[in-house]
């Protein structure tokens, strides 16, 4: 009996030692993530040689080769034992000639007006002698601008958003809440197309802010996934115009009637269209071609026979904006910082595996291109996954963690955490525990609020996993004055800050990969 009791005690002690070793290992291997290694990766990825890593261009190819080389050094498995690259075809659309003339005056593109190449079809020259003011371009059972109006083959001029009462109540939702007509630009252009509208002119209240936000897409073109260039036929052609152009199109003859129609809509929620004679010339001519990009994948199989089919995807985008003439957009923070940190995290897990402490679950390190073009690389992976999405239990996404924003100038040791509780409260709790136990930095949830006007939750690669029901967490340190500028360079990165965030991310992944219970989706709220 005493021998049995002794064996039980020794067994319990052995198990306790193993558990303690596993816990201690997390700290040991997190400490292999060091500023110098992150800096080495980042100075390479954000060097002039990489030419800004624009999707489909030579710099992006060089960056992909560098990442694949690092994965090989770490003994991460390639795809089908052949390559680390998941090839992606992108259909590229860029303005070759775009012009807008009102009466006798030509207006300046990206100054007075703008238009997106991928949602417009080619128009060599369009002469317009009539426009129809159609309120907000909405066709809803509770409010419609199209009732009794034939707009087939015509140009309409409309406002952004939707009509609100003087108390800011939507005439569509009946409350201080916008409808989809205000939140999704596609609805208005799809409706206009269905009604036969030839061209939609959106009155843009803040043309400078919008041009600044969409500058890269407007100046350098847009990409969509696809093996051939086909114009999207779901939308009517559209141009966003300044108030100055709108006033010139309407002219003095119709201005008072226009204001009266607009005010009636806002005061009573009753649409009043107005047909106006004018003189417009529009050209929308595009350059179109197919470009090839790559996602880079490195896979580490889990060691537990019963858990290794579970997969954690650790993602970051490695593309940026490329070159504009001789100017190079190096993209050190966006997203050299995230890419370099993922490489360091991968190395930490690789060291752990070689020393017998590899993860119980499998980990896919996924570095994607096409993010700057609309999250296209991660969307492609989600559409054509190499490893089953059904077995993917979580996504950990790292995008811009190397700088400090204006809200934290006095405290660089912080990170914005976005999305962790949207699908699984346990993912949120694991990250909180990891921070409380190991890193003790400020976790800022400002941008995780559902009414966040920046909508960052929808603007990085984790979203393509989250929308497929996979719990996802997004680490982000905010924007700064060098965001999407040539001044986003490697010497401005705070490498100590980046390192401690990298350690937090490592600890979170470690827990996800090694705990007995697989995290589950337990939040079922509609977005």
BATORRO-777351 format. One line per field, with one value per residue (C-alpha): residue number from 1; residue in one letter; x, y, z. Coordinates in nm, 2 decimals, always signed. Example, Ala and Ser with C-alpha at 12.3 -4.5 7.8 and 13.67 -1.06 7.14 Angstrom:
2
num	[1 2]
residu	[A S]
xx	[+1.23 +1.37]
yy	[-0.45 -0.11]
zz	[+0.78 +0.71]
//
This chain:
527
num	[1 2 3 4 5 6 7 8 9 10 11 12 13 14 15 16 17 18 19 20 21 22 23 24 25 26 27 28 29 30 31 32 33 34 35 36 37 38 39 40 41 42 43 44 45 46 47 48 49 50 51 52 53 54 55 56 57 58 59 60 61 62 63 64 65 66 67 68 69 70 71 72 73 74 75 76 77 78 79 80 81 82 83 84 85 86 87 88 89 90 91 92 93 94 95 96 97 98 99 100 101 102 103 104 105 106 107 108 109 110 111 112 113 114 115 116 117 118 119 120 121 122 123 124 125 126 127 128 129 130 131 132 133 134 135 136 137 138 139 140 141 142 143 144 145 146 147 148 149 150 151 152 153 154 155 156 157 158 159 160 161 162 163 164 165 166 167 168 169 170 171 172 173 174 175 176 177 178 179 180 181 182 183 184 185 186 187 188 189 190 191 192 193 194 195 196 197 198 199 200 201 202 203 204 205 206 207 208 209 210 211 212 213 214 215 216 217 218 219 220 221 222 223 224 225 226 227 228 229 230 231 232 233 234 235 236 237 238 239 240 241 242 243 244 245 246 247 248 249 250 251 252 253 254 255 256 257 258 259 260 261 262 263 264 265 266 267 268 269 270 271 272 273 274 275 276 277 278 279 280 281 282 283 284 285 286 287 288 289 290 291 292 293 294 295 296 297 298 299 300 301 302 303 304 305 306 307 308 309 310 311 312 313 314 315 316 317 318 319 320 321 322 323 324 325 326 327 328 329 330 331 332 333 334 335 336 337 338 339 340 341 342 343 344 345 346 347 348 349 350 351 352 353 354 355 356 357 358 359 360 361 362 363 364 365 366 367 368 369 370 371 372 373 374 375 376 377 378 379 380 381 382 383 384 385 386 387 388 389 390 391 392 393 394 395 396 397 398 399 400 401 402 403 404 405 406 407 408 409 410 411 412 413 414 415 416 417 418 419 420 421 422 423 424 425 426 427 428 429 430 431 432 433 434 435 436 437 438 439 440 441 442 443 444 445 446 447 448 449 450 451 452 453 454 455 456 457 458 459 460 461 462 463 464 465 466 467 468 469 470 471 472 473 474 475 476 477 478 479 480 481 482 483 484 485 486 487 488 489 490 491 492 493 494 495 496 497 498 499 500 501 502 503 504 505 506 507 508 509 510 511 512 513 514 515 516 517 518 519 520 521 522 523 524 525 526 527]
residu	[X X X X X X X X X X X X X X X X X X X X X X X X X X X X X X X X X X X X X X X X X X X X X X X X X X X X X X X X X X X X X X X X X X X X X X X X X X X X X X X X X X X X X X X X X X X X X X X X X X X X X X X X X X X X X X X X X X X X X X X X X X X X X X X X X X X X X X X X X X X X X X X X X X X X X X X X X X X X X X X X X X X X X X X X X X X X X X X X X X X X X X X X X X X X X X X X X X X X X X X X X X X X X X X X X X X X X X X X X X X X X X X X X X X X X X X X X X X X X X X X X X X X X X X X X X X X X X X X X X X X X X X X X X X X X X X X X X X X X X X X X X X X X X X X X X X X X X X X X X X X X X X X X X X X X X X X X X X X X X X X X X X X X X X X X X X X X X X X X X X X X X X X X X X X X X X X X X X X X X X X X X X X X X X X X X X X X X X X X X X X X X X X X X X X X X X X X X X X X X X X X X X X X X X X X X X X X X X X X X X X X X X X X X X X X X X X X X X X X X X X X X X X X X X X X X X X X X X X X X X X X X X X X X X X X X X X X X X X X X X X X X X X X X X X X X X X X X X X X X X X X X X X X X X X X X X X X X X X X X X X X X X X X X X]
xx	[+0.00 +0.28 +0.45 +0.13 +0.09 +0.45 +0.40 +0.09 +0.28 +0.57 +0.33 +0.15 +0.49 +0.60 +0.28 +0.32 +0.68 +0.57 +0.30 +0.54 +0.79 +0.53 +0.44 +0.80 +0.87 +0.63 +0.84 +1.17 +1.08 +0.91 +1.24 +1.40 +1.20 +1.45 +1.46 +1.78 +1.62 +1.30 +1.52 +1.72 +1.41 +1.26 +1.56 +1.56 +1.18 +1.16 +1.48 +1.49 +1.58 +1.23 +1.08 +0.78 +0.66 +0.37 +0.16 +0.27 +0.58 +0.95 +0.98 +0.69 +0.85 +1.18 +1.00 +0.82 +1.15 +1.30 +1.01 +1.02 +1.39 +1.33 +1.05 +1.29 +1.56 +1.30 +1.21 +0.85 +0.67 +0.60 +0.27 +0.25 +0.62 +0.69 +0.66 +0.59 +0.39 +0.02 -0.01 -0.29 -0.41 -0.53 -0.73 -0.58 -0.77 -0.61 -0.73 -0.55 -0.77 -1.03 -1.18 -1.48 -1.59 -1.88 -1.98 -1.65 -1.43 -1.23 -1.20 -0.91 -0.91 -0.84 -0.89 -1.25 -1.37 -1.27 -1.39 -1.29 -1.17 -1.28 -1.65 -1.68 -1.69 -1.49 -1.65 -1.45 -1.67 -2.01 -2.20 -2.47 -2.73 -2.96 -2.92 -3.19 -3.17 -3.29 -3.25 -3.04 -3.08 -3.27 -3.55 -3.69 -4.05 -4.04 -3.88 -3.81 -3.65 -3.75 -4.13 -4.28 -3.95 -3.81 -3.43 -3.34 -3.03 -3.01 -2.75 -2.86 -2.71 -2.77 -2.65 -2.45 -2.61 -2.99 -3.25 -3.29 -3.54 -3.44 -3.41 -3.17 -3.42 -3.38 -3.70 -3.61 -3.51 -3.74 -3.46 -3.12 -2.96 -2.85 -2.99 -2.78 -2.85 -2.62 -2.36 -2.32 -2.24 -2.32 -2.69 -2.73 -2.52 -2.69 -3.03 -2.92 -2.80 -3.13 -3.32 -3.12 -2.92 -2.62 -2.42 -2.44 -2.30 -2.25 -2.22 -1.92 -1.93 -1.56 -1.38 -1.03 -1.07 -1.21 -0.93 -0.67 -0.83 -0.85 -0.54 -0.35 -0.65 -0.74 -0.39 -0.24 -0.54 -0.73 -0.71 -0.97 -0.93 -0.96 -0.79 -0.93 -1.02 -1.39 -1.58 -1.82 -2.17 -2.35 -2.31 -2.40 -2.10 -2.03 -1.83 -1.79 -1.80 -1.73 -2.00 -1.84 -1.89 -2.24 -2.33 -2.19 -2.38 -2.71 -2.65 -2.83 -3.15 -3.23 -3.05 -3.35 -3.57 -3.29 -3.26 -3.64 -3.65 -3.36 -3.52 -3.86 -3.69 -3.52 -3.82 -4.09 -3.92 -4.09 -3.88 -3.90 -3.70 -3.59 -3.48 -3.22 -3.06 -2.68 -2.36 -2.12 -1.85 -1.71 -1.43 -1.36 -1.09 -0.90 -0.58 -0.66 -0.43 -0.37 -0.10 +0.03 +0.10 +0.18 +0.08 +0.37 +0.28 +0.49 +0.33 +0.42 +0.24 +0.13 +0.28 -0.04 -0.21 -0.55 -0.51 -0.28 -0.58 -0.67 -0.50 -0.41 -0.34 -0.10 -0.12 +0.03 +0.04 +0.38 +0.28 +0.28 +0.23 +0.54 +0.70 +0.56 +0.82 +1.14 +0.98 +0.97 +0.70 +0.90 +0.61 +0.82 +0.53 +0.27 +0.34 +0.70 +0.66 +0.39 +0.57 +0.90 +0.73 +0.55 +0.89 +1.03 +0.73 +0.77 +1.14 +1.04 +0.81 +1.07 +1.33 +1.07 +0.99 +1.36 +1.39 +1.09 +0.83 +0.66 +0.29 +0.03 -0.19 -0.07 +0.02 +0.01 +0.22 +0.04 +0.20 -0.03 -0.01 -0.29 -0.39 -0.34 -0.56 -0.86 -0.76 -0.73 -0.46 -0.63 -0.97 -0.81 -0.68 -1.02 -1.18 -0.92 -0.77 -0.47 -0.56 -0.93 -1.12 -1.33 -1.02 -0.90 -0.98 -0.84 -0.67 -0.41 -0.34 -0.06 -0.08 +0.12 +0.26 +0.59 +0.49 +0.30 -0.01 -0.10 -0.33 -0.03 +0.26 +0.34 +0.30 +0.44 +0.37 +0.02 -0.16 -0.51 -0.68 -0.96 -1.21 -1.11 -1.45 -1.66 -1.69 -1.53 -1.50 -1.24 -1.00 -1.04 -0.98 -0.67 -0.51 -0.60 -0.44 -0.13 -0.08 -0.15 +0.09 +0.38 +0.38 +0.16 +0.11 -0.20 -0.47 -0.67 -1.02 -1.12 -1.12 -1.31 -1.63 -1.90 -1.97 -1.60 -1.62 -1.28 -1.42 -1.08 -1.24 -1.33 -1.00 -0.73 -0.68 -0.83 -1.17 -1.17 -1.14 -1.39 -1.66 -1.61 -1.69 -1.33 -1.24 -0.99 -0.78 -0.61 -0.31 -0.26 -0.09 -0.28 -0.21 +0.05 +0.17 +0.38 +0.10 +0.10 +0.38 +0.74 +0.85 +0.73 +1.09 +1.27 +1.47 +1.14 +1.02 +1.02 +1.18 +1.15 +0.78 +0.74 +0.93 +0.71 +0.39 +0.55 +0.59 +0.23 +0.12 +0.35 +0.20 -0.15 -0.07 +0.11 -0.20 -0.43 -0.19 -0.13 -0.44 -0.65 -0.98 -1.02 -1.17 -1.52 -1.74 -1.98 -2.09 -2.36 -2.44 -2.53 -2.29]
yy	[+0.00 +0.24 +0.16 +0.25 +0.57 +0.66 +0.60 +0.81 +1.09 +1.06 +1.07 +1.38 +1.54 +1.46 +1.60 +1.91 +1.95 +1.91 +2.17 +2.41 +2.35 +2.43 +2.76 +2.86 +2.78 +3.05 +3.31 +3.15 +3.15 +3.49 +3.63 +3.52 +3.80 +4.09 +4.44 +4.37 +4.09 +4.28 +4.57 +4.35 +4.22 +4.56 +4.74 +4.48 +4.49 +4.87 +4.93 +5.12 +4.79 +4.66 +4.97 +5.00 +4.64 +4.72 +4.42 +4.26 +4.47 +4.38 +4.50 +4.28 +3.98 +4.05 +4.08 +3.75 +3.58 +3.72 +3.60 +3.25 +3.23 +3.31 +3.05 +2.79 +2.87 +2.81 +2.47 +2.57 +2.35 +2.49 +2.43 +2.07 +2.04 +2.25 +2.62 +2.88 +3.09 +3.10 +3.27 +3.52 +3.69 +4.05 +4.24 +4.59 +4.91 +5.25 +5.58 +5.65 +5.95 +6.10 +6.44 +6.65 +6.97 +7.18 +7.44 +7.59 +7.49 +7.17 +7.07 +6.91 +6.53 +6.46 +6.83 +6.91 +6.56 +6.19 +5.85 +5.49 +5.30 +4.95 +5.05 +5.24 +5.12 +5.28 +5.59 +5.76 +6.07 +6.14 +6.46 +6.55 +6.83 +6.74 +6.63 +6.52 +6.61 +6.29 +6.37 +6.10 +5.83 +5.60 +5.36 +5.22 +5.13 +5.40 +5.66 +5.67 +5.93 +5.73 +5.73 +5.83 +5.93 +5.79 +5.81 +5.56 +5.69 +6.00 +6.15 +6.21 +6.43 +6.32 +6.37 +6.13 +5.97 +5.98 +6.24 +6.32 +6.52 +6.83 +6.60 +6.38 +6.10 +5.89 +5.88 +5.52 +5.37 +5.60 +5.65 +5.81 +5.53 +5.53 +5.27 +5.07 +5.34 +5.57 +5.30 +5.11 +5.30 +4.99 +5.01 +5.35 +5.25 +4.91 +5.08 +5.34 +5.07 +4.88 +5.19 +5.25 +5.56 +5.64 +5.84 +5.92 +6.25 +6.24 +6.57 +6.53 +6.77 +6.73 +6.66 +6.72 +6.47 +6.20 +6.25 +6.22 +5.90 +5.73 +5.89 +5.57 +5.40 +5.71 +5.79 +5.45 +5.23 +4.95 +4.58 +4.31 +3.93 +3.77 +3.59 +3.83 +4.20 +4.23 +4.55 +4.52 +4.56 +4.58 +4.95 +5.27 +5.48 +5.74 +6.05 +6.23 +6.61 +6.91 +7.15 +7.40 +7.18 +7.09 +7.46 +7.52 +7.23 +7.35 +7.71 +8.02 +7.94 +7.63 +7.70 +7.83 +7.54 +7.30 +7.44 +7.43 +7.06 +6.97 +7.15 +6.98 +6.64 +6.73 +6.89 +6.64 +6.33 +6.38 +6.35 +6.62 +6.56 +6.84 +6.82 +7.08 +7.17 +7.20 +7.12 +6.84 +6.64 +6.33 +6.09 +5.78 +5.57 +5.30 +5.10 +4.73 +4.43 +4.12 +4.13 +3.84 +3.86 +3.61 +3.52 +3.36 +3.06 +2.88 +2.59 +2.44 +2.11 +2.06 +1.78 +1.66 +1.38 +1.48 +1.86 +1.91 +1.94 +2.27 +2.55 +2.91 +3.15 +3.43 +3.70 +4.03 +4.20 +4.26 +4.48 +4.86 +5.14 +5.11 +5.39 +5.72 +5.83 +5.83 +5.86 +5.53 +5.46 +5.22 +5.13 +5.06 +5.07 +4.98 +4.70 +4.62 +4.63 +4.36 +4.14 +4.16 +4.08 +3.77 +3.65 +3.68 +3.51 +3.22 +3.20 +3.18 +2.89 +2.72 +2.73 +2.59 +2.31 +2.22 +2.20 +1.98 +2.24 +2.28 +2.38 +2.12 +2.27 +2.37 +2.72 +2.88 +3.19 +3.38 +3.69 +3.84 +4.08 +4.30 +4.44 +4.80 +4.72 +4.61 +4.31 +4.11 +3.86 +3.75 +3.74 +3.51 +3.28 +3.27 +3.19 +2.93 +2.81 +2.58 +2.45 +2.41 +2.70 +2.46 +2.36 +2.71 +2.80 +3.16 +3.43 +3.66 +3.96 +4.22 +4.54 +4.86 +4.81 +5.01 +5.37 +5.58 +5.78 +6.12 +5.98 +5.79 +6.03 +6.01 +5.63 +5.43 +5.10 +5.04 +4.86 +4.89 +4.55 +4.51 +4.23 +3.98 +3.97 +3.99 +3.62 +3.46 +3.62 +3.35 +3.50 +3.84 +3.67 +3.49 +3.81 +3.99 +3.70 +3.70 +4.07 +4.06 +3.78 +3.87 +4.22 +4.46 +4.72 +4.93 +4.75 +5.02 +4.91 +5.25 +5.12 +4.80 +5.00 +4.91 +5.27 +5.35 +5.60 +5.47 +5.12 +4.97 +4.63 +4.61 +4.75 +4.48 +4.12 +3.96 +4.07 +3.80 +3.54 +3.70 +3.72 +3.34 +3.29 +3.25 +3.43 +3.70 +3.95 +4.25 +4.43 +4.79 +5.10 +5.36 +5.61 +5.89 +6.17 +5.94 +5.70 +5.63 +5.89 +5.85 +5.94 +5.60 +5.48 +5.22 +5.46 +5.60 +5.26 +5.21 +4.87 +4.83 +4.89 +4.66 +4.38 +4.39 +4.38 +4.09 +3.91 +3.97 +3.83 +3.53 +3.45 +3.48 +3.24 +3.00 +2.98 +2.92 +2.65 +2.46 +2.48 +2.16 +2.31 +2.46 +2.81 +2.83 +3.09 +3.21 +3.55 +3.56 +3.92 +4.07 +4.33]
zz	[+0.00 +0.09 -0.24 -0.43 -0.23 -0.30 -0.67 -0.67 -0.50 -0.74 -1.04 -0.90 -0.84 -1.20 -1.35 -1.13 -1.26 -1.62 -1.58 -1.40 -1.68 -1.94 -1.76 -1.71 -2.07 -2.18 -2.01 -2.12 -2.49 -2.49 -2.37 -2.70 -2.86 -2.85 -2.99 -3.20 -3.39 -3.47 -3.58 -3.81 -3.98 -4.00 -4.15 -4.42 -4.50 -4.48 -4.68 -5.01 -5.18 -5.10 -5.29 -5.05 -5.11 -5.33 -5.42 -5.75 -5.78 -5.75 -5.39 -5.27 -5.44 -5.27 -4.93 -4.99 -5.07 -4.75 -4.54 -4.70 -4.63 -4.26 -4.25 -4.40 -4.14 -3.86 -4.01 -4.07 -4.32 -4.67 -4.85 -4.97 -4.90 -5.21 -5.16 -4.90 -5.15 -5.21 -5.54 -5.60 -5.91 -5.88 -6.14 -6.15 -6.25 -6.28 -6.43 -6.76 -6.84 -6.61 -6.66 -6.56 -6.74 -6.63 -6.89 -6.99 -6.70 -6.64 -6.27 -6.10 -6.02 -5.65 -5.57 -5.68 -5.76 -5.74 -5.86 -5.79 -6.09 -5.98 -5.94 -6.27 -6.63 -6.91 -7.06 -7.34 -7.34 -7.20 -7.29 -7.04 -7.08 -6.80 -6.44 -6.20 -5.83 -5.66 -5.29 -5.13 -5.40 -5.17 -5.26 -4.94 -4.84 -4.57 -4.78 -5.16 -5.39 -5.70 -5.67 -6.00 -6.15 -6.48 -6.45 -6.72 -6.92 -6.70 -6.47 -6.11 -5.84 -5.48 -5.12 -4.91 -4.61 -4.55 -4.45 -4.08 -3.90 -3.70 -3.40 -3.59 -3.63 -3.94 -4.16 -4.24 -3.91 -3.70 -3.44 -3.40 -3.59 -3.96 -4.20 -4.44 -4.71 -4.52 -4.41 -4.73 -5.05 -5.26 -5.20 -5.37 -5.68 -5.71 -5.70 -5.95 -6.18 -6.15 -6.23 -6.54 -6.42 -6.64 -6.39 -6.02 -5.89 -5.51 -5.34 -5.11 -4.80 -4.72 -5.04 -4.89 -4.61 -4.84 -5.10 -4.82 -4.69 -5.03 -5.18 -5.27 -5.43 -5.63 -5.75 -5.80 -5.89 -5.72 -5.72 -5.69 -5.68 -6.02 -6.31 -6.57 -6.58 -6.59 -6.51 -6.22 -6.38 -6.05 -6.01 -6.19 -6.28 -6.01 -5.93 -5.60 -5.65 -5.42 -5.32 -5.55 -5.86 -5.74 -5.73 -6.07 -6.22 -6.06 -6.17 -6.06 -6.26 -6.05 -5.72 -5.53 -5.64 -5.55 -5.20 -5.16 -5.27 -5.03 -4.74 -4.79 -4.77 -4.45 -4.29 -4.38 -4.51 -4.85 -5.16 -5.42 -5.74 -5.97 -6.33 -6.43 -6.76 -6.76 -6.96 -6.85 -7.02 -6.84 -6.94 -6.73 -6.91 -6.74 -6.76 -6.68 -6.63 -6.42 -6.14 -5.94 -5.57 -5.29 -4.94 -4.75 -4.52 -4.27 -4.07 -3.74 -3.66 -3.31 -3.10 -2.93 -3.14 -3.02 -3.05 -3.35 -3.59 -3.42 -3.60 -3.48 -3.76 -3.67 -3.94 -4.05 -4.39 -4.54 -4.84 -4.84 -5.09 -5.31 -5.50 -5.64 -5.89 -5.70 -5.36 -5.16 -4.91 -4.69 -4.45 -4.14 -3.90 -4.16 -4.15 -4.13 -3.75 -3.75 -4.00 -3.81 -3.49 -3.64 -3.76 -3.41 -3.25 -3.51 -3.41 -3.04 -3.11 -3.33 -3.05 -2.80 -3.04 -3.08 -2.71 -2.66 -2.58 -2.91 -2.92 -2.86 -3.13 -3.48 -3.57 -3.92 -3.96 -4.25 -4.40 -4.66 -4.94 -5.09 -4.75 -4.87 -5.17 -4.96 -4.74 -5.05 -4.95 -4.63 -4.81 -5.07 -4.80 -4.63 -4.97 -5.06 -4.73 -4.73 -4.39 -4.31 -4.17 -3.98 -3.78 -3.74 -3.38 -3.36 -3.56 -3.40 -3.62 -3.59 -3.78 -3.69 -3.34 -3.36 -3.29 -3.04 -3.12 -2.98 -2.72 -2.55 -2.60 -2.22 -2.21 -2.50 -2.32 -2.44 -2.72 -2.87 -2.86 -3.11 -3.17 -2.90 -2.73 -3.05 -3.09 -2.78 -2.44 -2.36 -2.62 -2.44 -2.11 -2.23 -2.36 -2.03 -1.83 -2.04 -2.00 -1.62 -1.57 -1.80 -1.96 -1.76 -2.04 -2.09 -2.29 -2.46 -2.59 -2.74 -3.10 -3.00 -2.93 -3.18 -3.26 -3.32 -3.62 -3.75 -3.79 -3.74 -3.66 -4.03 -4.16 -4.10 -4.20 -3.89 -4.02 -4.30 -4.03 -3.79 -4.06 -4.10 -3.74 -3.62 -3.29 -3.38 -3.19 -3.36 -3.20 -3.32 -3.17 -3.37 -3.65 -3.64 -3.86 -4.07 -4.15 -4.53 -4.58 -4.71 -4.35 -4.21 -4.17 -3.96 -3.74 -3.60 -3.46 -3.08 -3.07 -2.69 -2.72 -3.02 -2.83 -2.52 -2.74 -2.92 -2.59 -2.50 -2.84 -2.79 -2.44 -2.58 -2.86 -2.62 -2.40 -2.70 -2.83 -2.51 -2.29 -2.26 -2.37 -2.72 -2.71 -2.83 -3.00 -2.72 -2.85 -3.11 -3.17 -3.51 -3.63]
//
